[in-house]
């Protein structure tokens, strides 16, 4: 049996709001159940559902949550002894911002709204405004997630090319510089926050450059992997442990088996979680601390993609995955308990 997660290790449920975001009334019903299943917090990826104001008000969706809605969600979490980690994308996956004409000049590639240009001074200003407005509601939280995954366009615009030549940078170093600017801003303004970022842009980085990036003491990578059989680089744990004393893991309970899948393949995610527990046991001695797991539940693969599995039909999967992380294995007790909690007449198949 794999190691059972200790009470001090987090089991965070990811709420991806960039497609079919739940009504607050529905969250009032299901967040207490998350807690009963063992969740210790929420990772809320607001995207365009946060009620941004002022110069960036137009990036909010017409049906975005109100400030009262956000405060109510935080209250529900607190009532159930759960932390909340806000996630604000700060480099890639910024279609919800860069699709607007007002912010078009911030694009790294004019015809694609995915990534912002790190050499445009207005890019950092926009990112800071988003962070500050989100933090105005989340001021008492411990963690903040800056995203920074899947930044496919780096160093290709004329400003970035000129900067790379002038400062003698590689595209990877340009990525590090932008991330460090973002994190340094947050740490200076909100010194009690611990900053998290997705790990994928760090996986293949030159180790010497990664060590020299200045990120080791100011950010904690969240290593995500959603497949049944692990395909991460074999040296990833040695590499990361030589740079970062603390890391997170990220699994998935839905939205990871295809961009247009309608029904969650629970057995697939069970295998992913059992593999993760095995990895955790094998690498735990390399790190000063493993914070725990974020169990992701993707609604779309990006802002323009079709919806994948919806949250309500994936609740059995989430309950089972939280049970696996709590008990260190999958067993009939978890299966029956989750089925009973969801008032099924028979155990879910």
N, C-alpha and C positions, 0 to 999 in steps of 0.2 A: 504494500500500500504506500502511496506517495505521502509525503509530509502534509499534515493538516495545517492550514493557515492559522497562525496564532491570532489572537484577538487584536493584537497591535498592528497587524497587516491589513491593509485596506482591500475591500471588495467594492469597487466603484461602478455604478451603472451609468453608462453613456446614454444621454438623451440627445439624439441628432435632430435638430429642429428645422433642417433645410428641406423638409418635405413632409406633408401631412402632420404638422405639429399638433400634439395633443392639446385639447382644451384644458384649462386650469381645473375645472370640475372633475375631469377624468384623472388628472394627476393627483387630486385629493383622494381618489379611490385607490390608486395603484402604488403610490410612493410608500404608504404604510405597509403594504404587502412586500415591497422590496426590502424594507427593514426586517420584517418577520422572516424573510428568506436569508437574511444575513448580510445584506448590503450595508456598507458603512458610509456611503456617500453617492453623490451624483456628479457626473462630468457633463455639464450643459454646454452644448455647442449651439450657440444662439443663431449664428449666421444672420439672416435678415429679420429674425423674429424679435430682436431686442428693440426697444423703443428709443432709437437714436434721435437726437434733437439738434437744432441749430444748423451749422454748416454741413452736417452729414445726415440730416433728417431723411433725405430721399433714399438712403440705402435700406431703410426699414420697409418691410413688406406692408401692403395695405391692411393686412390682418395681423400685424405684429402684436405681440403682447403689450399691454400697457405697463407703466411702472408699477401700478398696484398689483397687476398680475405677477410680475417678477417677484415683488416683495412677498406675495402670497406663496409662491413656490418655495422661496427661501424659508418662509415660516413653516410650511409643511415639512420640509427637510429637517429643520431644527426640532420640531415637535417629535420627530422620529429618530433623534440623535444621529443625524446624517450630516456630513459636511457637504459643501457644494464647491465644485471647482469650475469656474467659468472658463470657457475656451473661446478665444478670439483669434482668428487666423490673421497672421501678420506678414505673410510673404506670398505664398501660393494659395490656391483655392479661394481667391478673392473675386470671383465672378460677380457676386452679389453687390460688390462695390464698383468694380471696373466696367460693368456693363452700362453704367450711367454715363451720359455724355460729359457731365461735369468732371468725372474722374478718369476720362479716357486717356488724358495725357500722362497718367501714372502707369500705364501699361508698359511692360517690358517689350512686348511685341504688339504693335498697333492693332493687328487684326485678331488678337486673342486676349480675352479678358481674364486669363487665369492667374498670372503673376504680376506683381508690381515691380517697377524699376527701383532698385535700391540706391541708384545714383541721383534720383530726382528728390530734391529736398522736401517737396510736398508729400512724397510717399510716407515718410516718417511722421510728418505732421498729421496725416489722415489716420495712421495707425495709432498715434498717441491719443487722438480724440476718441477713437473707439475704445481704447483701453480705459481712459479716464471716465468715460460715461458708464461703462460696465462696472468699473470699480466704485462709482458713486453709489451703487446699489449693493455691491458685494464687499463693502469695506472691512468686514470683520472675518473674512475668509483667510485660510492659511496658504492655499495654493492657487496658482494662476497658470493656465495652459496657453501657450502662444502658437500652437499648431506647427507651422513651418514644415509640413510634409509635402512631398510630391511637387517640388518647385522645379518644373521641367524647363523653364526658360530663364537662364541666368547668363548675364554677360553678353547678350546678343544685340541690345540696342546701341545706338551710337554713343550715348552718354556713358554707358557701361564699358564699351570698348575703349573709349578714350581714358576712362578712369583706370582700367586694367593696365593700359600702356603706361600711364603716368605714374601709378603707384606700384607697378611691377607685380600685379596680382594674378592669381589663377581664378577661374570662376568659383572654385571651392572656397578660396579665401574671401572672395566678394560675398559669398553666402554667409560665411562666419562673421564678417564685419557687420552685416545688416542685423543678424540675429543678436550679436553682442550689443549693438546700439539699442535695439528694442529692449533687451533684458536689462541693460544698464539703466535705461530710463525708468523701467518699472522698479528696479531695486532702489534707485535713488529716491523715487517719489513714494514708494510703498515698501519700506525696508523689511517689514515683517513677512512679506510674501516669499514663498518658495516657488520658483519658476520651473514649469515642465514644458518639454517640447517632444514632438514625435521624433523617432530616431532614424528614419530611413535615409535622410540626407547626410547622415553621419557614417553610415555603414561602410561605404567604400572610400571614405576620405583617407588621404595620406595621414598616417598615424602621427608623424612629426608635426604636420600642419594642425591636426586636431589638438595635439597637446599645446601647441603655441597659440591656439585660437583665443584663449582666455575664457572658454566656456566651462571648464571643468568644475569650478567652484561656484558658478552662478546659475547653473541649469541642471535639471535632472532629466535624462532621456526616458521616454516611454517607448519601450521596444514592442512593436506590434507585429503580430504574425497570426494569420487566421486559418491556415490550411491544416489538414489532418496530419501530414507527415512534414516534419520541420525541414525547411529549405533555406534557412538563414546561413550566411557565410560561417564556415566552421570555426573561424577564429574570432567571431564577433564578441564573445564574452571575455576573452583575454584582452582584446583591444579595448573594449569599453571599460573594463575594470582597471586598466592602466591609466585611464583618464578620469572616469567618473566614479566617485565613491558610492553613489546612491543611484538606483535606477527603479523603474516601474516596468511591469509587463502589461501587455494589452492583448486580450483574446476577443472573441466575438460570440454573441448569442443570436445574431441575425444580420442580414445584409452583407454577407461575405462570400456567397457562393454563386453570384451572378447578378448583373445589374437589373434584370427584369424578372427575377424569381418571385413567385407569389406566396409560396408556402415554405416555411423554414425546415431545413433538413436537420433535425435535432441530433441524430446519431453522428452526423458530420461534426457538429460543434462539441459533442461529448468527446470525441477522439482528439479534437484540438485542445480541449482543457486537460485531458489526461496527459497529453504530450507536454503541455506547459508545466504541469506539476512535476513531471519527471525532469524537465530542464531546470526548474527551480531548485530541486534537490541537488542536482549536479553542479550548479554554478553558485550556490548561495555563499560558499566560502570565499569566493573571489571578491565580493563586494562588502563594503561596510554595512550597507543596509539595502534590502529590497523592500520598497514601500508596500508592494502588493499589486493587485490587478485592477485594471479598468476593463470591464466587459462591454465591448462596443456593440452598438445596434444601429447600423447605418440605414438611413431612410432613402438616400440617393447616393450614387457614387460621386456626383458633383452637382452643382447648382442647376445645370441644364439636363441632367439625366432623368430617365423615367424613374418612377418609384419602384423600389424593391419591396420585400415583405413589410407589411404594416406592423406596428407595435402590438396591437391587441392579440393577433394570432400568434405572436412570438413570445407571449408571456410564459407559456409552458417551458419553452427553451430557456428563458432567463431564469426561471425558478430552479430548473435542473442544474444549470451551470453554477449558480450561486451555491446550490447544495453540494456540488462536486468540490468546489473550492473550500467549503466549510468542512467536509468530511474526508477529503483527500481521495475519493474514489466515487464511482457511480454504483448505486445499489438500488434494490427494490424499495427500500425505505424512502429514498429521495423521490423515486417515481410515484409511489403511492401518496406521499405527503403533498407533493405539488399538485397532483390530480385532485386531491381532496380540497386543498386550499382554493382551487379554481372551480370547485363545485361540479366537477365532472361526475357523471353517473358511473363511469368505469375509468380505470387508469388510462391516461392519454397514450395513444399509439401514433 
